[in-house]
């Protein structure tokens, strides 16, 4: 599979970018719809994304470069070459999440409700974005004998360096898509989620899946002998459960759909 989808003279558009932008667009549309359901101005989502998306990309790249510093200090000209891959989702989530909290407070909005609104969209955007890794032949696992259980086009793309590889990109894509379906199916059920719990579900769901999938990958960012994403995933799961239990004790928290 050619990682370049479209070539227009000296310019090219990569499948990597197409999948990321498609995921972003879908996330924005879903979040705007949910904002309207919550009696929020949907334009708040657009205004947030105009700054939040580039900030997230910058954070994702900085995170990746920092944990690959031994390479990039020898190749500084490649630090900005995100078109070759090398953006870490956790870096984007940290940068984007911090900006969201600042943006919500600046506009006198509840950061927890804002996080609830965007959580499902983030999951589906991640699901689509992993197919950008597929196009670039990234985020794969160890050598396997065959991939006969998968469609031929995936088998072909996962034949890397003379062997079939575990399609860990696909595992994460399916896991995040499943989390998205759970959230949009259940979030408006009466007295099921309290404010902030969709966001906490995201932390727990994504962190759990990423912890196990990361253990199968061969391209993990490392901190000594440890996989950085596994450490952070474990922290997010513990944090998510802890905050869920702690906040459930607050009787003043509104149920998620109560503002309709």
GULUMVEX-24479 format. One record per residue (C-alpha): residue number from 1; residue in one letter; x, y, z. Coordinates in steps of 0.5 Angstrom, whole numbers, plus 500, padded with zeros to 3 digits. Example, Ala and Ser with C-alpha at 12.3 -4.5 7.8 and 13.67 -1.06 7.14 Angstrom:
residues 2
<site k="1" r="A" u="525" v="491" w="516"/>
<site k="2" r="S" u="527" v="498" w="514"/>
This chain:
residues 260
<site k="1" r="X" u="500" v="500" w="500"/>
<site k="2" r="X" u="503" v="507" w="498"/>
<site k="3" r="X" u="503" v="511" w="504"/>
<site k="4" r="X" u="501" v="517" w="500"/>
<site k="5" r="X" u="494" v="518" w="498"/>
<site k="6" r="X" u="494" v="524" w="493"/>
<site k="7" r="X" u="500" v="527" w="489"/>
<site k="8" r="X" u="499" v="534" w="486"/>
<site k="9" r="X" u="505" v="536" w="483"/>
<site k="10" r="X" u="511" v="537" w="489"/>
<site k="11" r="X" u="505" v="536" w="494"/>
<site k="12" r="X" u="503" v="530" w="497"/>
<site k="13" r="X" u="497" v="528" w="502"/>
<site k="14" r="X" u="498" v="522" w="506"/>
<site k="15" r="X" u="493" v="517" w="508"/>
<site k="16" r="X" u="496" v="518" w="515"/>
<site k="17" r="X" u="494" v="525" w="515"/>
<site k="18" r="X" u="487" v="523" w="512"/>
<site k="19" r="X" u="485" v="518" w="517"/>
<site k="20" r="X" u="487" v="523" w="523"/>
<site k="21" r="X" u="483" v="529" w="520"/>
<site k="22" r="X" u="477" v="524" w="518"/>
<site k="23" r="X" u="477" v="522" w="526"/>
<site k="24" r="X" u="478" v="529" w="528"/>
<site k="25" r="X" u="472" v="531" w="523"/>
<site k="26" r="X" u="467" v="526" w="526"/>
<site k="27" r="X" u="469" v="527" w="533"/>
<site k="28" r="X" u="468" v="535" w="532"/>
<site k="29" r="X" u="461" v="533" w="529"/>
<site k="30" r="X" u="459" v="528" w="535"/>
<site k="31" r="X" u="461" v="533" w="540"/>
<site k="32" r="X" u="458" v="539" w="537"/>
<site k="33" r="X" u="451" v="535" w="537"/>
<site k="34" r="X" u="452" v="533" w="544"/>
<site k="35" r="X" u="454" v="540" w="546"/>
<site k="36" r="X" u="447" v="542" w="543"/>
<site k="37" r="X" u="444" v="536" w="547"/>
<site k="38" r="X" u="447" v="539" w="554"/>
<site k="39" r="X" u="444" v="546" w="552"/>
<site k="40" r="X" u="451" v="549" w="550"/>
<site k="41" r="X" u="453" v="553" w="544"/>
<site k="42" r="X" u="456" v="548" w="539"/>
<site k="43" r="X" u="461" v="553" w="537"/>
<site k="44" r="X" u="465" v="552" w="543"/>
<site k="45" r="X" u="467" v="546" w="541"/>
<site k="46" r="X" u="469" v="549" w="534"/>
<site k="47" r="X" u="473" v="554" w="538"/>
<site k="48" r="X" u="476" v="549" w="542"/>
<site k="49" r="X" u="479" v="545" w="536"/>
<site k="50" r="X" u="482" v="551" w="533"/>
<site k="51" r="X" u="487" v="551" w="538"/>
<site k="52" r="X" u="486" v="545" w="541"/>
<site k="53" r="X" u="488" v="540" w="535"/>
<site k="54" r="X" u="495" v="544" w="534"/>
<site k="55" r="X" u="496" v="544" w="541"/>
<site k="56" r="X" u="495" v="537" w="541"/>
<site k="57" r="X" u="499" v="535" w="535"/>
<site k="58" r="X" u="505" v="539" w="538"/>
<site k="59" r="X" u="504" v="536" w="545"/>
<site k="60" r="X" u="504" v="529" w="541"/>
<site k="61" r="X" u="510" v="530" w="537"/>
<site k="62" r="X" u="514" v="533" w="543"/>
<site k="63" r="X" u="513" v="527" w="547"/>
<site k="64" r="X" u="515" v="522" w="542"/>
<site k="65" r="X" u="522" v="526" w="541"/>
<site k="66" r="X" u="523" v="527" w="548"/>
<site k="67" r="X" u="523" v="519" w="549"/>
<site k="68" r="X" u="527" v="518" w="542"/>
<site k="69" r="X" u="532" v="524" w="544"/>
<site k="70" r="X" u="538" v="519" w="543"/>
<site k="71" r="X" u="536" v="519" w="535"/>
<site k="72" r="X" u="533" v="526" w="534"/>
<site k="73" r="X" u="539" v="530" w="538"/>
<site k="74" r="X" u="543" v="527" w="532"/>
<site k="75" r="X" u="538" v="528" w="527"/>
<site k="76" r="X" u="535" v="535" w="529"/>
<site k="77" r="X" u="532" v="536" w="522"/>
<site k="78" r="X" u="527" v="531" w="523"/>
<site k="79" r="X" u="524" v="533" w="529"/>
<site k="80" r="X" u="518" v="537" w="525"/>
<site k="81" r="X" u="517" v="531" w="520"/>
<site k="82" r="X" u="511" v="528" w="523"/>
<site k="83" r="X" u="509" v="526" w="516"/>
<site k="84" r="X" u="514" v="520" w="517"/>
<site k="85" r="X" u="510" v="518" w="523"/>
<site k="86" r="X" u="512" v="519" w="530"/>
<site k="87" r="X" u="507" v="523" w="534"/>
<site k="88" r="X" u="505" v="519" w="541"/>
<site k="89" r="X" u="497" v="519" w="543"/>
<site k="90" r="X" u="499" v="520" w="550"/>
<site k="91" r="X" u="503" v="527" w="549"/>
<site k="92" r="X" u="497" v="529" w="545"/>
<site k="93" r="X" u="492" v="527" w="550"/>
<site k="94" r="X" u="496" v="531" w="556"/>
<site k="95" r="X" u="497" v="537" w="552"/>
<site k="96" r="X" u="490" v="537" w="549"/>
<site k="97" r="X" u="487" v="536" w="556"/>
<site k="98" r="X" u="491" v="541" w="559"/>
<site k="99" r="X" u="488" v="546" w="554"/>
<site k="100" r="X" u="481" v="544" w="555"/>
<site k="101" r="X" u="481" v="545" w="562"/>
<site k="102" r="X" u="484" v="552" w="561"/>
<site k="103" r="X" u="479" v="553" w="556"/>
<site k="104" r="X" u="473" v="551" w="560"/>
<site k="105" r="X" u="475" v="555" w="566"/>
<site k="106" r="X" u="476" v="561" w="561"/>
<site k="107" r="X" u="469" v="561" w="559"/>
<site k="108" r="X" u="466" v="559" w="565"/>
<site k="109" r="X" u="464" v="552" w="563"/>
<site k="110" r="X" u="465" v="546" w="567"/>
<site k="111" r="X" u="471" v="542" w="565"/>
<site k="112" r="X" u="468" v="535" w="567"/>
<site k="113" r="X" u="462" v="536" w="563"/>
<site k="114" r="X" u="466" v="539" w="557"/>
<site k="115" r="X" u="471" v="532" w="558"/>
<site k="116" r="X" u="464" v="528" w="558"/>
<site k="117" r="X" u="462" v="531" w="551"/>
<site k="118" r="X" u="468" v="530" w="548"/>
<site k="119" r="X" u="470" v="523" w="551"/>
<site k="120" r="X" u="466" v="519" w="546"/>
<site k="121" r="X" u="469" v="523" w="540"/>
<site k="122" r="X" u="476" v="522" w="542"/>
<site k="123" r="X" u="475" v="514" w="542"/>
<site k="124" r="X" u="473" v="514" w="535"/>
<site k="125" r="X" u="478" v="519" w="533"/>
<site k="126" r="X" u="483" v="514" w="536"/>
<site k="127" r="X" u="480" v="508" w="532"/>
<site k="128" r="X" u="480" v="512" w="526"/>
<site k="129" r="X" u="487" v="514" w="527"/>
<site k="130" r="X" u="490" v="508" w="528"/>
<site k="131" r="X" u="489" v="506" w="521"/>
<site k="132" r="X" u="494" v="512" w="519"/>
<site k="133" r="X" u="499" v="507" w="523"/>
<site k="134" r="X" u="497" v="501" w="518"/>
<site k="135" r="X" u="498" v="506" w="512"/>
<site k="136" r="X" u="505" v="507" w="515"/>
<site k="137" r="X" u="506" v="500" w="517"/>
<site k="138" r="X" u="507" v="502" w="524"/>
<site k="139" r="X" u="505" v="500" w="531"/>
<site k="140" r="X" u="505" v="493" w="530"/>
<site k="141" r="X" u="507" v="487" w="534"/>
<site k="142" r="X" u="512" v="481" w="534"/>
<site k="143" r="X" u="513" v="476" w="528"/>
<site k="144" r="X" u="507" v="471" w="527"/>
<site k="145" r="X" u="506" v="465" w="522"/>
<site k="146" r="X" u="500" v="467" w="519"/>
<site k="147" r="X" u="494" v="472" w="519"/>
<site k="148" r="X" u="489" v="468" w="515"/>
<site k="149" r="X" u="484" v="470" w="520"/>
<site k="150" r="X" u="484" v="477" w="517"/>
<site k="151" r="X" u="482" v="480" w="510"/>
<site k="152" r="X" u="488" v="480" w="505"/>
<site k="153" r="X" u="489" v="487" w="504"/>
<site k="154" r="X" u="491" v="487" w="512"/>
<site k="155" r="X" u="495" v="481" w="511"/>
<site k="156" r="X" u="499" v="484" w="505"/>
<site k="157" r="X" u="500" v="491" w="509"/>
<site k="158" r="X" u="502" v="487" w="515"/>
<site k="159" r="X" u="508" v="483" w="511"/>
<site k="160" r="X" u="514" v="487" w="514"/>
<site k="161" r="X" u="521" v="486" w="513"/>
<site k="162" r="X" u="520" v="479" w="510"/>
<site k="163" r="X" u="515" v="476" w="516"/>
<site k="164" r="X" u="508" v="477" w="518"/>
<site k="165" r="X" u="507" v="482" w="524"/>
<site k="166" r="X" u="501" v="482" w="529"/>
<site k="167" r="X" u="497" v="488" w="527"/>
<site k="168" r="X" u="497" v="491" w="534"/>
<site k="169" r="X" u="494" v="497" w="531"/>
<site k="170" r="X" u="488" v="493" w="529"/>
<site k="171" r="X" u="487" v="491" w="536"/>
<site k="172" r="X" u="487" v="498" w="539"/>
<site k="173" r="X" u="482" v="501" w="533"/>
<site k="174" r="X" u="477" v="495" w="535"/>
<site k="175" r="X" u="478" v="497" w="542"/>
<site k="176" r="X" u="477" v="504" w="542"/>
<site k="177" r="X" u="471" v="503" w="537"/>
<site k="178" r="X" u="468" v="498" w="542"/>
<site k="179" r="X" u="469" v="504" w="548"/>
<site k="180" r="X" u="466" v="509" w="543"/>
<site k="181" r="X" u="460" v="504" w="542"/>
<site k="182" r="X" u="459" v="503" w="549"/>
<site k="183" r="X" u="459" v="510" w="551"/>
<site k="184" r="X" u="454" v="513" w="546"/>
<site k="185" r="X" u="449" v="507" w="547"/>
<site k="186" r="X" u="449" v="508" w="555"/>
<site k="187" r="X" u="451" v="516" w="556"/>
<site k="188" r="X" u="444" v="518" w="556"/>
<site k="189" r="X" u="441" v="512" w="560"/>
<site k="190" r="X" u="437" v="515" w="566"/>
<site k="191" r="X" u="442" v="515" w="573"/>
<site k="192" r="X" u="447" v="511" w="570"/>
<site k="193" r="X" u="453" v="516" w="569"/>
<site k="194" r="X" u="454" v="522" w="574"/>
<site k="195" r="X" u="458" v="529" w="571"/>
<site k="196" r="X" u="465" v="527" w="569"/>
<site k="197" r="X" u="464" v="519" w="569"/>
<site k="198" r="X" u="464" v="519" w="561"/>
<site k="199" r="X" u="471" v="522" w="562"/>
<site k="200" r="X" u="473" v="517" w="567"/>
<site k="201" r="X" u="470" v="511" w="563"/>
<site k="202" r="X" u="475" v="514" w="558"/>
<site k="203" r="X" u="481" v="513" w="562"/>
<site k="204" r="X" u="479" v="507" w="565"/>
<site k="205" r="X" u="477" v="503" w="558"/>
<site k="206" r="X" u="483" v="506" w="554"/>
<site k="207" r="X" u="488" v="505" w="559"/>
<site k="208" r="X" u="486" v="498" w="560"/>
<site k="209" r="X" u="487" v="496" w="553"/>
<site k="210" r="X" u="493" v="500" w="551"/>
<site k="211" r="X" u="497" v="497" w="557"/>
<site k="212" r="X" u="496" v="490" w="554"/>
<site k="213" r="X" u="496" v="492" w="547"/>
<site k="214" r="X" u="503" v="496" w="548"/>
<site k="215" r="X" u="506" v="489" w="551"/>
<site k="216" r="X" u="505" v="486" w="544"/>
<site k="217" r="X" u="508" v="492" w="540"/>
<site k="218" r="X" u="515" v="492" w="538"/>
<site k="219" r="X" u="516" v="500" w="537"/>
<site k="220" r="X" u="515" v="502" w="544"/>
<site k="221" r="X" u="518" v="508" w="547"/>
<site k="222" r="X" u="522" v="506" w="553"/>
<site k="223" r="X" u="524" v="509" w="560"/>
<site k="224" r="X" u="530" v="504" w="561"/>
<site k="225" r="X" u="527" v="497" w="561"/>
<site k="226" r="X" u="520" v="500" w="562"/>
<site k="227" r="X" u="515" v="501" w="556"/>
<site k="228" r="X" u="513" v="508" w="558"/>
<site k="229" r="X" u="506" v="507" w="555"/>
<site k="230" r="X" u="504" v="502" w="560"/>
<site k="231" r="X" u="507" v="506" w="566"/>
<site k="232" r="X" u="502" v="511" w="564"/>
<site k="233" r="X" u="496" v="507" w="562"/>
<site k="234" r="X" u="497" v="504" w="569"/>
<site k="235" r="X" u="497" v="511" w="572"/>
<site k="236" r="X" u="491" v="513" w="568"/>
<site k="237" r="X" u="487" v="506" w="570"/>
<site k="238" r="X" u="488" v="507" w="577"/>
<site k="239" r="X" u="487" v="515" w="577"/>
<site k="240" r="X" u="480" v="513" w="573"/>
<site k="241" r="X" u="478" v="508" w="578"/>
<site k="242" r="X" u="480" v="513" w="584"/>
<site k="243" r="X" u="477" v="519" w="582"/>
<site k="244" r="X" u="470" v="515" w="580"/>
<site k="245" r="X" u="470" v="512" w="587"/>
<site k="246" r="X" u="472" v="519" w="590"/>
<site k="247" r="X" u="467" v="523" w="586"/>
<site k="248" r="X" u="461" v="518" w="587"/>
<site k="249" r="X" u="461" v="520" w="595"/>
<site k="250" r="X" u="459" v="527" w="593"/>
<site k="251" r="X" u="451" v="527" w="593"/>
<site k="252" r="X" u="451" v="534" w="589"/>
<site k="253" r="X" u="454" v="531" w="583"/>
<site k="254" r="X" u="449" v="532" w="577"/>
<site k="255" r="X" u="447" v="526" w="573"/>
<site k="256" r="X" u="450" v="526" w="566"/>
<site k="257" r="X" u="443" v="527" w="562"/>
<site k="258" r="X" u="440" v="531" w="567"/>
<site k="259" r="X" u="441" v="538" w="564"/>
<site k="260" r="X" u="437" v="536" w="558"/>
